[in-house]
Amino acid sequence: MIKIGQIIATHGIDGKLKIYPLTDNPKRFEDLEYVYLESKAGLDKVHIETINYHKNCLLIKFKEIDDVDKAKNLIKLYLVISEDMLVLLPEDQFFIFQIIGLNVYEDDNFLGRVTDVIETGSNDVYIVKKDKKEILIPALKTVVKKIDLEEKRMLVDLPEGLLD
């Protein structure tokens, strides 16, 4: 399951919830009929009734939640979807959760594992760690030569001087 948002507050008295989106495109919520609420007890399927936008958050009304008391119990829970509910990306584009954890190689030289992704305005930057050493690798086609999700492997051709 993939986390796509977190409930941060209630809104009004009819059970509407304020959601902080964990996606780069909150408009994607509009394509969903339902999501799952992830709690310690498991997953609960909830159907989206309405979506409104407020600053950097979403205000979502779920059919199953009809008053503020029910809504208050859901604060801090995550909204999740299954992988088959993800939007299809163009070839050679990946979600951040798919990149994190990949083993990074230059030729046969193991450079480390992707531990995080920094989103910059122009291109992402992969944080690759091995032991206590950290390398910042730009997510550019000239640098990242191949990503194999099945093998959990990324092949790179680093610019000269990047490891110095």
N, C-alpha and C positions, 0 to 999 in steps of 0.2 A: 504494500500500500504506500502511496505517495502523499505526503503532507502538502496541501495546497493553501491552507489558511489556518489561523488561530482565532478563536473567540476571545475578544478582549473586554467586552462590555455588553450590557443590554441597551436597548434603545426603545423608549416608550413603554406602554403597558400591555401591548398585544403580543409580546413574545419575540419581537424583532431583535436580532443580534448584530452587534458590531464586530466585523471580521477584519483582521489584518491579513491581507493576501501574501502568500509565500510564492508568488509567481510573478514573472516579469510582465505579464499581460492579464490584469484582473478581468478584462472583458471576456476571457475564456470561461468564466463562471456562467455566462449567459447561455452557453451551449450545453450546460449540464441540467438534467432533470432532477437528479438527486446526488447526494454525497453521503459519506459515512462520518459519524462522530466517533472519534477514537477516545476511549476512556480505559481505565484499569479493568473494567468489567468486560471490555470487548468493543465491538463495533455496532453502532446503531444506524440504520439507514434512515435518512430524512430527505423529504422531497422539497425542492425549492419552489416557493410560491411567488415571491417577488425579490428583486435585487435593485437597490439604489446605491448611488455613490456618494460618499461624504469624505472630502479631503483625500487622504491616502488609504481610506478604508472602504469596506463594503457594508451596507446595511441589508441583511438578508432575513426574510421571513420564511420560516419552514412551516409546512402544513401541520406537522405533528406538534408544534410548540405554539400554544395559544395564549399564554399569559406570562407576565414578568417573573413570577415565582419559578416556573419551569425553566425559563431562560437563565435565571441567575445561577442555577445549578450547573450550567454548561460552560460558564466562564473558565478560560484557560484550556478547554478541550481543543483538539485539532480537528480540522476538516480534512478527510483523506479520500482518495479515489484509488481504484485499482489501475494497474498499468494499462489495461485494455481501454480505459477511458481517456487516456492521454491524447492530445491532439497529435496528428502526424506531422513530423518535422521533415523538411527537405533532406535529401541524402547529404551526408557529411555534416549534419547538425545534430547536436546532442543536448539533452537536458543536463543540468549541473549534477544532479544526483547520479547520473550515469558516468560522469567523468571522475567524481571523487572515488578514490579507491583503486584507480587504474595504476598498474605498474608501468613506469616510464623507462624506456631504453633509447640509447643512441647506439645504433648498430647492435652489438651484443653486450654493451656496457649498461648495467642496471644503474639508473640514476636515482631511483627512489619511487615513492608512491604519492599520488596526488592526494593531498589532505584537505585542500580548500580551493575555491575559485574566487578571485577578486574580479568583480564586474566594473570595468572602467568604461568611459564613454566610447572609446574607439574599438577596443578589443578586450576580451577577458584575459586574465593572467592566472596560470595554474601554479599553485604552491606545491612544490614537490619536496618531500622530506625523506632523508636516508640517515639513520642514526640521529645525530644532532645537527646535521647540515641541512640547510634549506636552499632550494633553487627556485627562482621565479622565472617561469617559462611563458612567453607571450603566446596566446592562442591564435597564431597566424598560420595560414596554409603554407607559407615558406618555411615554417619551423615544425609544425605538427604534420608529419607525413602520413600517418595512418593511425586509426583508432579501431581496435578490435574488441568489441564489448564481450563477445563470447570468451575470448582468451584473457580478458581484463588487462589489455596491453595497449600502450601508446608508444609509437615509434616517432622520435623527433630527430631533427637535424639542427643542432644548436648553432646560433651565430657565434662566430669566432670571438673569444674573450669572455663569453657568458659564465664559464666555470672558473675564471681566474679570480 
